[in-house]
């Protein structure tokens, strides 16, 4: 492990011992022995490669490690990471937008996804993000991701609901 300062992330450089485990509390833990600490996972860009570049963050949200490619981890660490990613959030593909309604501090969305109908909320100040390859990405208040790959493929009603947030 290479640590250059207390504010920089630790990088996975060796495979001497498993770095990630599932604790008895069900959480993902990074490190071993007295140095082990619980972490949460956050996918990083590019969204076109959701299995790469995973940030491991402590309870205060500070990054403690970056996994550039899970295949480089030992099998037990990779399994623990993949399990945590599955629990952390989903990437759902939006095919239709039925309704968008603003309320106090949240925006309510009612959509159809490839995985079925969904209702979710975003913060009012969280706007759809333009993706490098086109399309938009939304993150709901619980961390799930909604991708609108081709906004122009939405029906006219869906486009009219989306347009105030992306123009």
N, C-alpha and C positions, 0 to 999 in steps of 0.2 A: 504494500500500500504506500502511496506517495502523497504526503501532505506537505504543501508548500506554505500554508498559513492557516490560522484558525478560521478564516472567513472563506477559504476556497474549498471546493468539494474534494473529497477523497476519491481517487480513481481506482478502478479494478485493474491491477497490473499483474497479479499473480493468481495462480489457482491452487495454492498450497492447502487451503482449507475452505469449507463452505462459508460463504459470507452472508447468505440469506437463509433464514429458517422461519417456520411458523411457530410462534410461541404457544404455550399452554392457554394463553388468553385469546388465541386465534389471530393475533396481529402478526404482521411481517416484522422480523427483527434483522438488523444489519450488524455484523461484527460477531465476536465470540467472547465468552467469559464476561469479565467486568466491563469490557469495552462495548458490549452489545447494547443496542438501543432500538426501541420500536420506530418504524418508519412507515410513511404512506407513499404511495406511488403516484406519479404524474407523468402522463405521456407528453413528450416534447415534439416540436416540429421536426421533420415535415410530416403532416397528417397523411401524406401519400404512403408513408411507411410506418403504420401504427405499431409494429412490433419492435421498432428500434428506438433508441434514445429515450430511456426511462429515467426520470429524476426520482431519487429517493430522498424524502424530506422528513425532518424530525417534527416533533409536536408543535414547534413554533413556526414551522413552514420553511425553515432554512434547509437548503440542499446539503446533504451529507455525502452523497455519491451520485454518480451518473453511470448508468449501464448503457454503453453505446450499442451493444448487440447482445441480447440474452443468450444467443447460441455460444457465446464465449464463456458463459458461466458453467460451473460444474453442474451435473444433472440435478442434484437436490436443490441447489440454489435456484436453478432455472425453473424447476417445478414450483417452488415457493413463490417466485416472482410471477409466473404465469397465473397462479391461483389468485394472488393479490390483484393482478390486473383485471382478471375476470370479475372480481368483486367490486373493484374501484369504480367502474363505470362502463358504459357501453357506447359504441359508435353506431348510431342509428341513421339510416338513410331516408330522408324525407322525400316522399313522392307527391304529396298534396298538402296544401295548407287550407284548413276549413275556417279557422277563426283565430284572431289575435286580439286580446283585450288588455288594456292597461288598467291597473288597480293599485292604488297607494304606492307601494314600492316594488311591485312585481308586474311582469307581463305574462299573461296566461296564453299558451299556445294550444291549439287543438289541430293535430296533424294526422296524416296517414304516413306510415313508414313501410319499408319493405318487410319489416318484422310485425306489422299490424298497426292498429290505431293507437295513438298515444296522446296524452295530455301532460303538459309540463309547464314549468314556470322558469322565467329568466328574470334577473334583476333589471330594473328599468334602465340602468346605465350600462348594461351588457348588450352590446350591439352585435349583430352577425359579423364575423370576421371573414374578409375576403381571403380565399386560399390561393396559393401561388399557381396552381394548375387550373384555377377557375372554380366557381362555386363558392358557397359560404358555410361557415361553421358556427353553431350555437352551442353554448354550454349552459345546461340548466342549473338550478340552485343546488341540486344534489350531485353535480359533477358529471352527469351523463352528457355525451356529445351527440349533436344532431347535425348531420351534413346534408346540405342541399347541393348536390353535385352539378345540376344543370338548372338554374333558376328559370331560364327561358323555356324549359320543358314543362314547367308548371302550367296548369290551366290559367285562364285569364283572371279568375277570382283570386287564386293563390298568388299570382304575380302582383296583383293590386294590393294584397295584404302585406307582402314582403317589401315592395318598392319603397315605402317611407323609411325603412330601416337600412337600406343599402344604397340609395341614391345620394 
